[in-house]
Amino acid sequence: MRRQMFVTGAAMILLAGCQAEPGFDEKFEQRSRELSQQAKTIEADANAQLAAAREAEQANAELNPPVGGQGR
């Protein structure tokens, strides 16, 4: 009788542990959200660098106009 109670208790603990583990879909969704956030961060950084480069190029063009009035 004690052995059966022990086995039943152990099975319940193992079952509870299995249910606590997130499934594939939950893991996929979590990782997808993480990657989307990383992509947004990378895109924002790239846009900021591009804007800074454009501003620097414009400032350089204003300080150093083309000789003879010709553009690039």
N, C-alpha and C positions, 0 to 999 in steps of 0.2 A: 504494500500500500504506500509506503514512504517513497519507494522508488518511482511509482507511477506519479505521485505528487511532484517529485523532483523533476521528472521528465516533462510533465505538463508545465511546470513553472519555467523550466529552461526554454521550452518551446515558445511560451508566451513572451519571454524576454527577447529571444531571437526574432520573433515576429515583430515585436515593437521596434527593435533596432532596424529591421528591414524597412519598415514604414517610415522611419525618420529619414532615411536616405532619399534625397531628391531623385526623381526619375529623369530619364533622358530629356523629355520635353522641358522640364523645369531647368535642367542644367543648360540646355540649348538656349532657352529664353534669357537666362541670366548672362551667359557668355555673349549673346547677341547684343544685349543692352550695354555690356561693358565695352564691346568693340565699337558700337555706335557712338558711345560717349568719347572714346579715344579718337575716332574719326572726326568728330566735331571739333575736338581740341586741336587736332593736327590741322584741320581746315582753317580754323580761326587763326592759328599761328602763321600759317602760310599766307593768309589774306593780310595779316598785319605786316608781314615782311614785304609782301608785294606793294602794299600801300606806302611803306617807308621807302622802298626802292624807287617807286614812281615819284614820290616827293623829292627825293635826293636828285633824281635825274632832272626834274623840272627846275630845281634850285640851281643845279649845275648849268643848265641851258640858259638860265637868266643871267648867271654870272659870267658865262663864257659864250656869248652869241657867236653864231657861225660867221666866218670871215667872208665878206663879199655878199652877204645877204642870202646865201644859198642854204637851204635846209639839208637834212641828211638824205 
